[in-house]
Amino acid sequence: MNTDTRRIPVKMLVISPAAILNSIAIGTVNLGMLFIVKDVYQASASVVGWLGALWSLSYFAGCFALKRFTARMVPRNSMTVMQAGSALLMAAFLLRPGLLQAFITICGYGFITAFFWPPLMGWMSRGAESKDLAKATGIFNFSWSLGAVISPYLAGLLSEQDKFLPIIVATAIFSANGIFIQLSKLFIKDHQESGGRSAESRSSQQDRSTPLRYPAWLGITITYMIVGVALNIFPVFARDVLKISESTTGFILTLRALTTMISFMLLGRLSFWQFKPALIPLVSGLMTGLLLTMVFIRTPLAYMICFALFGVLMALVYNNSLFYATSGALDRDKRVNVHEALLTGGQVVGSISGGFLYQLFSLPPVFILLSVILGAGALAQLLILKRRRPMVSTTK
């Protein structure tokens, strides 16, 4: 038997399926609710943009507000609270739907999502270091990425049958996942689940963090502005201007998630991108060119290709930000919080401003503005790297 396989903790038999199901349900709700607000209640693009932004803001707020509370809970119990609460919120919306109710539902379930991901990730990391931690993290990243691949196309297909069907299916998934998580206690035991977090072993008390995190953080902020537009504004453009179906729109978004997932898997096995300062502004430059290309295209196939390429570049930007944030750092928790705050902030700004500008000018001008911001960001990254070149060359 392969010894590497035997070292995979048994708790991953709970964490991996739970992450897949939760990711599918979240993606199905978010895109399905977008189609409801746009097609059933005739909301404007700016209102749709706010809908996407409020979920991110609510989740971010929940992570801070519920941090101490979830730390005292057994992870599986905390995860079940999110599943049950989300199912109840979706059921309430289905019983009394409406535009205001849609916003209340999105905010409520975004907030309680903090009961799921942080406790799950904390449980996953307990008792694991070095290669074991990397292996567990890899399984987790593959799991939630797989859910992100499935959900957009699923939401599109369901919306074509009935606008409220994605919410119905997501409610069933939340409920089934909660039952699975609780039943798993009968078969899968883990003494680390109820224990405290394992102390991190540090070979040195000297901080060896790299200044490459600064240009990488700038890249993740701007990149997630594009993600906010892609997830919340592009579907409106696809329906209003391109006149393509919900399933085709979902498939385009699925391609982006698929190439991101594949890229994450490859980047986890390769090291060519690590400590290569020139790669940071290069990726921003390539993304700028891709956005400018999207100004002139009008066919679903062309958007499929562009979104697939964007998924690859997005994975590189995300890896750079997270890797350089934590590499050699003593205060890794704080650095990860900065990483999460910046990408969440970028997505919120992209959703809100993108919706407003789309309503005034359509989507191509939004792509032009984003490409200008990205181009300026690439220049800023070059300047940061030039100023910190002595530090960069000695940090590895």
Secondary structure, 3 states (H helix, E strand, C coil): CCHHHHCCCCCHHHHHHHHHHHHHHHHHHHHHHHHHHHHHCCCCHHHHHHHHHHHHHHHHHHHHHCHHHHHCCCHHHHHHHHHHHHHHHHHHHHHCCCHHHHHHHHHHHHHHHHHCHHHHHHHHHCCCCHHHHHHHHHHHHHHHHHHHHHHHHHHHHHHHHCCCHHHHHHHHHHHHHHHHHHHHHHHCCCCCCCCCCCCCCCCCCCCCCCCCHHHHHHHHHHHHHHHHHHHHCHHHHHHHHHCCCHHHHHHHHHHHHHHHHHHHHHHHHCCCCCCCCCHHHHHHHHHHHHHHHHCCCCCHHHHHHHHHHHHHHHHHHHHHHHHHHHCCCCCHHHHHHHHHHHHHHHHHHHHHHHHHHHHHHCHHHHHHHHHHHHHHHHHHHHHHHHHCHHHHHHCC
